[in-house]
Amino acid sequence: MKVSLFYCSICNIACEHCFLDKSLPGIRMEDSLFQKILRELYLAKDSIRLISISGGEAMLFLDEIAAMIDEIDLKHELTFSIATNAFWAVSKEKAEGVCEKLIASNIRRLEISYDIFHAKFIDLGNVYNAVEACKKYGITVYIIFSAANGYDYLPLYIKCCKIVNKEQIILQHVANYGNARRNKVNCMLPINMFKNQKCNQVLNPCIDYNANFYACCGANILSQSSPMLVGNICEDSFAVLVDKMNKSELYHKILNKGPLQSMPDVDNVKECSSLCELCECL
């Protein structure tokens, strides 16, 4: 299983399409909670293939994250991934310096968010520097490329394909949350486009900076009313919460049939932007 840690809602840029709402205060996971979660995950390490740390921009706190991983000496027992906009890769030297820190803490996968929205704040050269540094240090790297309706993203997408192999670019549709919803980004699609789609994120849990444990890492995780909310890791152990998640008929139905086929009243929904948005209707 992959476990996602939604470490913070703090970011150094304000992309128009982001599922976070930049008008809200930024929050970061407390050190004591992060360490508690890591210890819980260590106990379940045989069932965990990857721990993904995201935000916001979690790399703003790389030194703190690396120090906590090192402090409880789990870096050889758990494999980590971190999501970033590559703001730090302004030069070859700086990119390599950061990758040295990543490897030292067993952060062996980097997910770079880059698209026409990020390009308003971050130069494509940063992405190139980060990718080249990852190659040097043996870090697996992916570009997470978000696109709304239309084809204006294609020129930049083609440029990204020259930096990494096409298989290393994860193309995803903008989800109608946070800034995207507030800015009315053109991302809504006819409901029939989701007819046969299944979710590959459910049963891969996410824990947010408030210790809430969700059954997936979808964009609707910040909602207390989300049907994907299982519990809180400060009240139950990771093992107990995973057991609750795995026993849920709803989550298995979403996994096997998809959110659309699991909805009680499909006729009320005419369009949406993502499978995550469909799950809100469950």
Secondary structure, DSSP 8 states (H G I E B T S, - for coil): -EEEEE-BS--SS--TT-SS-TTS---B--HHHHHHHHHHHHHTGGG-SEEEEESS-GGGGHHHHHHHHHHTT-TTT--EEEEE--TT-SSHHHHHHHHHHHHHTTEEEEEEE-STTGGGTS-HHHHHHHHHHHHHHT-EEEEEEEE-SSSTTHHHHHHHHTTS-GGGEEEEE--SSHHHHHTT-S--EEGGGGTT---SSTTS-EEETT-EEESS--TTTT-TT-TTEEEETTTS-HHHHHHHHHT-HHHHHHHHH-HHHH-S-GGG--EES-HHHHHTT-
